[in-house]
Amino acid sequence: MKTTPRSVRCRASRIGCNRLSNQQKETKLTKGGFLGRPCRLFASLVIFCFILAGFSLICASSFAQTADNVAEREVQRRQAGITQGDAALARGRAAMKAKDYGAAHEEFRTAVMYLPDAVVSGKAHDEAVEGFCKSGVVLAEARIAEGRYADAEAILSEILSARYDAKCRPAQELYAHLRQPGYFN
């Protein structure tokens, strides 16, 4: 009886094909080897990067700021500042009437900060600067009476800065007297 090799016998039936299938697996592994897996990995990485870039473009375009959006937000911010400045100005006036010069000085400072020096705020900015000057001078006089000359000088220097009112006459006079040696002693 003739015996046929197993590889030939396996073509027709699956029984006893272990030897052939092992050979096929080995050839596939040796053909694909180290080059097959990195190529698939690289391709997957490239596809992932393209998907990620696509999502980032979609997100960036949906959250993009247009000039109209920026301008509208700026107008809203300034209008909110004007209302906050007007409220601070009213609180400063009330504090001056109550002779609470420290609180009035802080409220007028807040009003000057929020109210723009423009036509939009009307004369409110000028009133806030004037109130800041008056309350600051009275507050500086109180600090001098307490013997806190450095605090008084700091208040007057702030009033006379370019941000507030460099031409505030009462503050200029008090500052000059404060800087003169022996005037208050």
SVG drawing of the C-alpha trace seen along z (x, -y; Angstrom):
<svg xmlns="http://www.w3.org/2000/svg" viewBox="-27 -126 38 128">
<polyline fill="none" stroke="black" stroke-width="0.4" points="0.0,0.0 1.2,-3.3 1.2,-6.1 0.7,-9.6 2.3,-12.4 0.1,-14.2 0.2,-17.5 -1.4,-16.0 -4.0,-14.2 -5.1,-17.4 -6.2,-19.1 -9.4,-17.2 -10.3,-16.8 -9.6,-18.6 -8.6,-15.6 -4.9,-15.5 -4.2,-18.9 -2.3,-20.2 1.0,-20.0 -0.1,-22.0 -1.9,-24.6 1.1,-25.1 3.2,-25.6 0.8,-28.1 0.8,-30.0 4.5,-30.1 4.7,-31.5 2.2,-34.2 4.1,-35.2 7.4,-35.2 6.0,-37.2 4.2,-39.8 6.7,-39.7 7.8,-42.9 6.9,-44.9 3.2,-44.1 2.4,-45.2 4.1,-48.6 2.5,-49.4 -0.9,-48.7 -0.1,-50.7 1.2,-53.6 -1.9,-53.6 -4.2,-53.5 -2.2,-56.4 -2.5,-58.5 -6.3,-57.9 -6.6,-58.8 -4.7,-62.0 -7.0,-63.0 -10.1,-62.3 -8.7,-64.4 -7.7,-67.2 -11.2,-67.2 -12.9,-67.4 -10.6,-70.2 -11.5,-72.2 -15.2,-71.7 -14.8,-72.8 -12.7,-75.8 -15.1,-77.0 -18.1,-76.6 -16.5,-78.6 -14.8,-81.2 -15.3,-84.9 -16.5,-87.3 -15.9,-91.0 -19.6,-91.5 -19.6,-89.2 -16.6,-90.9 -18.0,-94.4 -21.4,-93.4 -19.8,-92.0 -17.6,-95.2 -20.7,-97.4 -22.5,-95.3 -19.4,-95.5 -19.2,-99.2 -22.9,-99.8 -22.7,-97.6 -19.7,-99.6 -21.7,-102.9 -24.5,-101.6 -22.0,-100.4 -20.3,-103.7 -23.6,-105.6 -24.4,-103.4 -21.0,-104.1 -21.4,-107.8 -24.8,-107.8 -23.3,-105.8 -20.4,-108.3 -22.7,-111.3 -24.7,-109.6 -21.5,-108.9 -20.4,-112.5 -23.7,-113.7 -23.3,-111.2 -19.7,-112.5 -18.2,-109.1 -15.3,-110.3 -13.4,-107.0 -16.3,-105.2 -17.1,-108.2 -13.5,-108.3 -13.6,-104.6 -17.0,-104.9 -15.8,-107.9 -12.7,-105.9 -14.9,-103.1 -17.1,-105.6 -14.1,-107.1 -12.9,-103.6 -16.2,-102.5 -17.3,-105.8 -15.5,-106.6 -14.4,-110.2 -16.6,-110.5 -19.8,-111.9 -21.6,-108.7 -21.3,-109.2 -22.2,-112.8 -21.0,-114.8 -21.0,-111.8 -17.3,-111.2 -16.4,-114.8 -18.7,-114.7 -16.9,-111.5 -13.5,-113.1 -14.6,-116.2 -16.1,-114.0 -12.9,-112.0 -10.9,-115.2 -13.1,-116.7 -13.4,-113.5 -9.7,-112.8 -8.7,-116.3 -11.1,-115.9 -9.7,-112.4 -6.1,-113.6 -6.9,-116.4 -8.3,-113.8 -5.1,-111.7 -2.9,-114.7 -5.0,-115.4 -4.3,-111.8 -0.6,-112.3 -0.5,-109.8 1.4,-112.1 2.5,-109.3 -1.1,-108.2 -2.2,-111.7 0.7,-112.2 -0.3,-109.0 -3.9,-110.1 -3.0,-113.5 -0.5,-112.0 -3.2,-109.7 -5.6,-112.6 -2.9,-114.6 -2.0,-111.8 -2.9,-112.1 -5.6,-109.4 -7.7,-111.6 -7.2,-115.4 -3.7,-116.9 -5.3,-120.4 -7.3,-119.8 -6.4,-123.1 -7.2,-122.1 -5.2,-118.9 -2.2,-120.9 -2.3,-123.4 -2.5,-120.7 0.2,-118.7 2.5,-121.7 1.9,-122.4 2.5,-118.7 5.8,-118.8 6.9,-122.0 9.0,-121.1 7.5,-122.2 4.1,-123.4 2.0,-120.9 4.2,-120.4"/>
</svg>
